[in-house]
Amino acid sequence: MSNTNNDYDYDYKKIVPPRLQRFYEIVGREKYEQVLEELGGNPLYINCKESYDRAKRNRAIYDDYLKGMEYIELTSKYKLSVTMIRNITAQCREQDKEQNAGL
């Protein structure tokens, strides 16, 4: 009976590069191997949580704007200036245009 790569028990710390060991611990072996299969060999940058949270907030602002909320209502809800709200909605609108043009 021959062993395949999935049959081996191993100490991941002897195989996984030190810079990726915490990632491995978070996602586990199965997901780690899936990431290797799908993205292996490509540079991968993971944004900080703050950037992700800001992007989610910005999308929520834009969604509220599309539902008809006025800028002044958005400033109260999100505690941002009208200028910031306008910039965020313009950026999201541009992202949507680019994404739709790529389809």
C-alpha positions in Angstrom: 0.0 0.0 0.0 1.5 3.3 -1.1 1.2 6.5 0.9 -0.1 9.7 -0.7 0.7 13.1 0.6 -2.5 13.1 2.6 -1.6 9.9 4.5 1.4 11.1 6.3 1.3 12.3 9.9 3.8 15.0 10.4 4.9 17.8 12.6 3.9 20.9 10.6 6.6 23.0 12.2 9.2 20.9 10.4 7.4 21.5 7.0 5.6 24.8 7.1 7.8 27.9 6.8 8.0 29.8 10.1 6.4 32.9 8.7 3.3 30.8 7.7 3.0 28.6 10.9 0.6 30.9 12.6 -1.6 31.0 9.4 -1.5 27.2 9.4 -2.6 27.1 13.1 -5.5 29.4 12.4 -6.9 27.8 9.2 -5.8 24.2 9.9 -4.2 21.6 7.6 -7.0 21.1 5.1 -7.6 24.8 4.4 -3.8 25.4 4.4 -3.4 22.8 1.7 -6.3 24.2 -0.2 -4.7 27.6 -0.2 -1.4 26.1 -1.4 -3.3 24.3 -4.2 -5.2 27.4 -5.4 -2.7 30.2 -4.7 0.6 28.5 -4.2 3.5 30.3 -5.9 1.7 33.7 -6.0 2.6 36.6 -3.8 -0.1 37.0 -1.2 -0.6 40.1 0.9 -3.3 40.0 3.6 -4.6 43.4 4.7 -4.8 44.3 8.4 -8.2 43.9 10.1 -8.6 47.7 10.2 -8.5 48.0 6.4 -11.1 45.2 6.1 -13.4 46.8 8.6 -13.1 50.1 6.9 -13.9 48.5 3.5 -17.0 46.9 5.1 -18.1 50.2 6.6 -17.6 52.0 3.3 -19.7 49.4 1.4 -22.4 49.8 4.1 -22.4 53.6 3.6 -22.7 53.1 -0.2 -25.5 50.6 0.2 -27.4 53.0 2.4 -26.8 55.8 -0.1 -28.2 53.6 -2.9 -31.2 52.9 -0.8 -31.9 56.6 -0.7 -30.3 57.9 2.5 -29.2 61.6 2.2 -25.7 62.6 2.9 -26.7 64.4 6.2 -28.3 61.2 7.4 -25.2 59.2 6.5 -23.0 61.7 8.4 -25.1 61.1 11.6 -25.2 57.4 11.2 -21.5 56.8 10.5 -20.1 59.8 12.4 -18.2 61.1 9.3 -18.1 64.4 7.5 -20.1 65.1 4.4 -16.9 65.3 2.5 -15.8 61.9 3.7 -19.2 60.4 2.8 -19.1 61.9 -0.7 -15.6 60.6 -1.2 -16.6 57.1 -0.1 -19.7 57.0 -2.3 -17.7 58.2 -5.3 -15.0 55.6 -4.7 -17.6 52.8 -4.4 -19.4 54.0 -7.5 -16.1 53.9 -9.4 -15.3 50.4 -8.1 -18.7 49.2 -9.2 -18.1 50.7 -12.7 -14.7 49.0 -13.0 -16.1 45.7 -11.8 -19.0 45.8 -14.2 -16.8 46.8 -17.1 -14.6 43.8 -16.5 -17.6 41.4 -16.9 
